Amino acid sequence: MAITSKLSVLRLLLLFLLGNVASATVFTLQNRCRYTVWPGTLSGNGAAILGEGGFSLAPGSSIQLTAPPGWSGRFWARTGCNFDGSGNGKCATGDCGNLKCIGGGIPPVTLAEFTIATTTKDKDFYDVSLVDGYNVGMSVKATGGTGDCQYAGCVADLNGNCPAELQIMNSGSVVACKSACAAFNSTEFCCTGDHSTPQTCPPTQYSKMFKKACPTAYSYAYDDASSTCTCFGSDYHITFCPTELSL
């Protein structure tokens, strides 16, 4: 075992002995879409890989994944996928090169992002992000936690209202909506170079369109104030293709 891994184990053991360590977090992923999605998962900072990185989720079905204290990572939906018996294949949106992802999904893709607390005194942080574009509606609800525990998500169908210059087409249909950064690759839309601060990178017509449709989702890089959610000791319900009735 590497020295850093040993230190992490010792730190968690010490926290358990002190009674402050957070319990495991359960993520419930539910597919309310009318079609199969292939959720992808990506873990950060060497954290445990959930769901082996990716799997199939039929319409109406759900799955539970358990993350240890201190876990961080993201979830997204892949659509229009075809895989062989070995897991090789590709997807129309959110593709990661294999059934079991070892990296992130190719934008545009809607993301649910989490940083789970290590101790009971710390908050979880989470959001639904459209910074990398949109492919599928998505929502996150905290369950059983304390604190603000806000809802985050995007119920609106942005593909149906996506401007022509942002559209990703497949078989004659719009299957995803690019971010302005991906579409135009300019500092103004990517918040880079001379536009790399909140003061020099205000919302644009495209991020305002995303924000109007999905008020509780990240619309661009500096949309922190109205889009970052926090909760203590919660589990999380992630829904693909949520409806107003499912919130």
C-alpha positions in Angstrom: 0.0 0.0 0.0 1.3 3.4 -0.9 2.3 5.8 1.9 -0.4 8.3 1.0 -3.0 5.5 1.1 -1.8 4.3 4.5 -2.0 7.9 5.8 -5.6 8.2 4.5 -6.6 4.9 6.2 -5.0 6.0 9.5 -6.7 9.4 9.2 -10.1 7.8 8.8 -9.4 5.3 11.6 -8.6 8.2 13.9 -11.8 10.0 12.9 -13.8 6.9 13.7 -12.2 6.7 17.1 -13.1 10.3 17.7 -16.7 9.7 16.6 -16.7 12.4 14.0 -16.4 10.4 10.8 -19.3 10.7 8.4 -21.2 7.6 7.4 -21.3 6.2 3.9 -23.5 8.0 1.3 -26.0 6.2 -0.8 -26.7 7.5 -4.3 -29.9 6.3 -5.9 -29.9 6.7 -9.7 -33.3 6.5 -11.3 -34.2 6.5 -15.0 -37.4 8.3 -15.8 -36.6 8.7 -19.5 -38.6 6.8 -22.1 -35.4 5.2 -23.3 -32.4 3.4 -21.8 -29.6 5.5 -20.5 -26.1 4.3 -19.7 -24.9 6.3 -16.6 -21.2 7.1 -16.4 -19.4 7.7 -13.1 -16.1 9.3 -12.5 -14.3 9.5 -9.1 -11.8 12.2 -8.2 -8.6 12.1 -6.0 -8.2 8.4 -6.2 -11.6 7.8 -4.6 -13.5 4.5 -5.0 -15.0 4.0 -8.5 -18.8 3.6 -8.2 -20.7 1.2 -10.4 -17.5 0.1 -12.1 -17.5 3.4 -14.0 -20.7 2.7 -16.1 -23.7 0.5 -16.7 -27.1 0.3 -18.4 -30.3 1.6 -16.8 -33.6 0.7 -18.4 -36.6 3.0 -18.4 -38.3 3.0 -15.0 -35.4 1.3 -13.2 -33.1 2.4 -10.5 -29.8 1.4 -8.8 -28.1 2.3 -5.6 -24.4 3.0 -5.3 -22.6 3.5 -2.0 -19.7 6.0 -1.6 -17.3 6.2 1.4 -16.8 9.4 3.4 -14.7 11.9 1.5 -15.8 10.7 -1.9 -15.9 13.1 -4.8 -16.9 12.7 -8.4 -19.6 13.0 -11.0 -22.4 11.2 -12.7 -23.9 11.7 -16.2 -26.2 9.9 -18.7 -25.0 8.5 -21.9 -27.6 8.0 -24.7 -27.8 6.1 -28.0 -25.2 3.6 -26.9 -24.2 0.3 -28.5 -21.8 -2.1 -26.8 -20.6 -5.6 -27.6 -20.3 -8.4 -25.1 -16.9 -7.1 -24.0 -18.2 -3.6 -23.3 -16.6 -2.0 -26.4 -18.7 0.5 -28.3 -19.8 4.1 -28.4 -22.6 6.4 -27.5 -24.3 9.3 -29.3 -23.9 11.5 -26.3 -21.7 11.4 -23.2 -19.4 8.8 -24.7 -16.4 7.7 -22.7 -15.1 5.0 -25.0 -16.3 1.9 -23.2 -19.2 0.6 -21.1 -17.2 1.1 -18.0 -15.8 4.6 -18.1 -12.2 5.4 -17.0 -12.6 9.0 -17.8 -15.3 11.7 -18.2 -18.0 11.8 -20.8 -17.4 13.8 -24.0 -19.3 17.1 -23.9 -22.0 18.2 -24.3 -23.3 16.4 -21.3 -25.3 17.3 -18.2 -23.4 16.6 -15.0 -24.2 15.9 -11.3 -21.2 16.7 -9.3 -20.5 15.9 -5.6 -17.9 16.4 -2.9 -18.9 14.3 0.1 -17.9 15.3 3.6 -15.3 13.3 5.5 -16.6 14.2 9.0 -20.0 14.8 10.5 -19.0 18.4 11.1 -18.5 19.1 7.4 -20.9 19.8 4.6 -21.5 17.9 1.4 -21.3 20.1 -1.8 -23.2 19.2 -4.9 -24.6 20.7 -8.1 -26.1 20.0 -11.5 -23.9 21.6 -14.2 -24.6 22.7 -17.7 -21.1 24.2 -18.1 -20.2 21.4 -20.4 -23.5 21.6 -22.2 -26.7 19.5 -22.0 -27.8 16.1 -23.2 -30.5 14.8 -20.7 -32.6 16.4 -18.0 -31.2 15.7 -14.6 -32.1 16.4 -10.9 -30.5 15.9 -7.5 -32.5 15.7 -4.3 -31.0 15.3 -0.8 -32.7 12.8 1.4 -32.4 12.4 5.2 -29.8 15.2 5.7 -29.9 18.4 7.6 -29.1 22.0 6.6 -30.0 23.8 3.4 -30.1 20.6 1.3 -31.4 22.4 -1.8 -32.8 20.8 -4.9 -30.5 21.1 -8.0 -31.4 20.2 -11.5 -32.7 20.8 -15.0 -36.2 19.6 -15.8 -36.5 21.6 -19.1 -35.8 20.0 -22.5 -33.0 22.2 -23.7 -32.5 20.0 -26.8 -35.9 21.1 -28.0 -35.0 24.8 -27.7 -31.3 24.6 -28.5 -30.1 27.4 -30.9 -28.9 26.0 -34.3 -25.3 27.0 -33.6 -25.2 24.9 -30.5 -27.0 21.8 -31.7 -25.6 18.3 -31.9 -27.5 16.2 -34.4 -27.9 12.4 -34.7 -30.1 10.7 -37.2 -31.9 14.0 -37.9 -32.7 14.8 -34.3 -31.1 17.2 -31.8 -29.5 14.9 -29.2 -27.5 17.5 -27.2 -26.9 21.2 -26.9 -23.3 22.5 -26.7 -22.0 25.1 -24.4 -21.1 28.4 -26.0 -17.5 27.7 -25.0 -17.4 24.5 -27.0 -19.2 26.0 -29.9 -17.1 29.2 -30.3 -13.9 28.5 -28.3 -13.5 32.1 -27.3 -12.2 33.6 -24.1 -15.5 35.5 -23.7 -17.5 32.3 -23.5 -14.9 30.1 -21.9 -14.0 32.5 -19.1 -10.3 32.3 -19.9 -7.5 34.7 -20.8 -8.7 38.3 -20.4 -12.1 36.9 -19.2 -10.8 34.6 -16.4 -12.4 36.3 -13.4 -16.1 36.7 -12.3 -15.7 40.4 -13.0 -14.5 40.0 -16.6 -16.7 37.0 -17.5 -20.4 37.9 -16.9 -23.3 35.8 -18.2 -23.8 35.7 -21.9 -26.9 35.4 -24.0 -26.4 31.6 -24.1 -25.7 31.1 -20.4 -28.7 33.3 -19.6 -30.8 31.0 -21.9 -29.6 28.0 -19.9 -30.3 29.7 -16.6 -33.8 30.8 -17.5 -34.7 27.3 -18.5 -32.9 25.7 -15.5 -32.6 28.2 -12.6 -31.0 25.7 -10.1 -28.3 24.4 -12.5 -24.9 25.8 -13.2 -25.2 27.8 -16.4 -21.5 28.9 -16.8 -18.2 28.9 -15.0 -18.9 31.6 -12.5 -22.5 30.8 -11.7 -21.6 29.6 -8.1 -23.9 31.7 -6.0 -27.2 30.3 -7.1 -26.0 26.8 -8.1 -23.8 25.3 -5.5 -25.8 23.3 -2.9 -24.8 22.0 0.6 -26.2 19.5 3.0 -25.1 17.6 6.1 -25.2 13.8 6.3 -27.5 13.2 3.4 -28.1 10.5 0.8 -28.9 11.6 -2.7 -31.5 10.7 -5.3 -30.4 11.4 -8.9 -33.1 11.3 -11.6 -32.6 11.3 -15.3 -35.4 13.0 -17.3 -37.2 14.3 -14.1 -40.6 15.9 -14.4 -42.2 18.6 -12.2 -44.3 15.8 -10.5 -41.1 13.9 -9.6 -39.4 16.8 -7.8 
